Every structure is written in structure tokens, then in C-alpha cells.
């Protein structure tokens, strides 16, 4: 399903910004998950390429970045309150799904005091960080474009 969404999310312009968001989010989420799993706060007993990765590769490099691109697209023209609210539109359902997966499957295991609200906070903060980063890129791009036109 994630691979099928790739052409859909990259049809909307500005495409290069969405690629930046996608790759930034993949890097950021894999970094955060690497810390969380190495500290043994969270474990992914069932994962893709388990001999090579402790993180959930499919989530960190595909599903979460896709969700982040969608978040950036729906908040593209929003003011700060809308940007914050829309980050929760996506992080709350994702947290609910993770909590259910942790409770009813062996895909995720909370350990050493990890709770669902840490997931909610982490996901929301990474959405906001990616949104802030792409806003900064837009601002710098506009600044350099204006300088080159003079």
C-alpha cells in the first residue's frame, strides 16, 4: 500500500519539496528509532531484515515519510495553529494503531517505561520538525532567488 501511494503523493507540486520531506523524515525517524531501540525502550520483534536492522525499516523509510509528506501537503498553506492541529490529525491515529499493535500483536513491544503518549509526542514533534525544516528551505530558496534576480 505504501509503495502504491508514492506516485499519488508526488503528483502534487512542488515535487522537489516533497522529496526533501520524504528523505528528511526517513532519516529523522530512523535516527529516533535507532536511539529508542538501542536504549531498549521499544522493540520490534517482527521486522524486515532483522539481522541488519533493529528498527522497523518499512515504517521508518516508507510509511512514516509518506505520512509526513501528506502532512506537509495538507498544512502547506496553514498558519501556526493549523500546522500544530494537523500534526495531531495524523499522529493520534498512528499512535492508536501502534498501541493496538503493541497490545494485540507481537509487531511492537513497549519496554522500560515506554508508553503510548511518548509515541504521540515523538511523532508530533517529528511532524513539526519536518514542517519547520521545509518552511526554512522555502524561505532560503526565496531569498536566494530574489538575490539572483537583482
N, C-alpha and C positions, 0 to 999 in steps of 0.2 A: 504494500500500500504506500509506504514511504517513497519508494522509487517511482511509483506511478504519479505521485504528487509533484515530483521535481519539475517536469515540463510546465505544469499548471502555475506553480508559484513564480517561475522565472519568466512568464509571459508578460507580467506587469512591469512597466518601466518605473524607475531606472534600473535596468537589469544588473549593471555592474555593482550598484549599491547592494542589491540582494545577494549577489555572490560574496561580497565582502562580509555581510552579516552572516551568511551561511558558514563561511570558513572561520570567521572570528568566533562564532558561537560553538562550533565544533571544537576549536582549540580550547576555549574557555571552559566548556563543560567537561571535556576530558581532563583538563588540569584539576578542576574542582573534584571530580570523581576519583582521580588518582590520589588526591590527598585524603578524601573521605574513606576510600577503601584501604589505603596503606595504614591509616590510623585505626582501622577495623571498626569504624562507626557503622558502616553499611557494607553488605556483602551481596554479591550477585552469584549465587550457587550455579545457576544455569546461564551461560553466556556464550556468545560467538567467539571462537578461537581462545578457549580457556587456558591453553598452555602459554599464550603470548600476552594476554590482557587480563587484568583484574577488574577493569571497568566494563560497563555494558556498552560495547562498541556500537551496536546498532542504534541504541538510544542516543549516545553522545555524538556520534558522527553523522547520523541521518535524521532520526525523528525529532530530536530537540532542536537542531539547526533549522529544520523545515518549519517547526512551530514558531521559532524565533523570527524567521523571515515573514511568516504570516502576521505575527505580532507587529513587526516593523511596518508592514504594509497597511494594517488597519489603524495604526497610530501615526502614520506618516504626516498627516496634517493636524494632529491633535495638539491641544495646549497641555500644560503640565498635569492638571487633574485628570484629563482623559488618558494621557500616557500612563499614569500610575494605575488608574482604574482598569484599563485594558490589559495591563500586565497581569492583573488578578483574574481577568476573564479566562486567561489561558493557564495560569499557574494553579488555580484552585481545582479545575477538573483534572489536571495532570497529577496533582497531589492526591486527590481522591482515588484515582486509578492506581497510583503507586501504593497507597495504604491498603487498598483491597488486594492488590497483588501480593503484598507482604503478608497479609492475614490469611489468604486462601490458597496461595501457591508457594512454590519454592524458587520463584524467579528473583525475589528480593528478600533480604533478611536484615532487619534493623538490629544493631548490636551496640553495646556500650553506651546506652543512653541516647540513641538517635530516635527522634520522634517525628511524626508527620509534619509538625509545624516547622522543623528545621528544613525539610524538603520544600515546603511552601516559601519560606524566607529565601532559601538559596535560589530557587527557580525564579522568584520575583526579582530578586537582586540581579541575577544574570540577564534577565529580560531588560531591565532598566539600564544595566551597564552596556548592553549591546545597542540599545536605543540612543544612549548618550554618546557612544562612540561613533555611530553613523551620523548623528547630528553634528558632531565635531568635524568629521570628514567632509560633510556637506558645506559647513561653514568655511573650512580651509580651502576647499575646492573653489568656492565662490570668490574668496579673497584672492587666490592666485589667478583666477580667470579675469577678475577686474584689473589686477595689476598688469597682466599681459595685454589687455586691451588698451592700456594707456601708453 
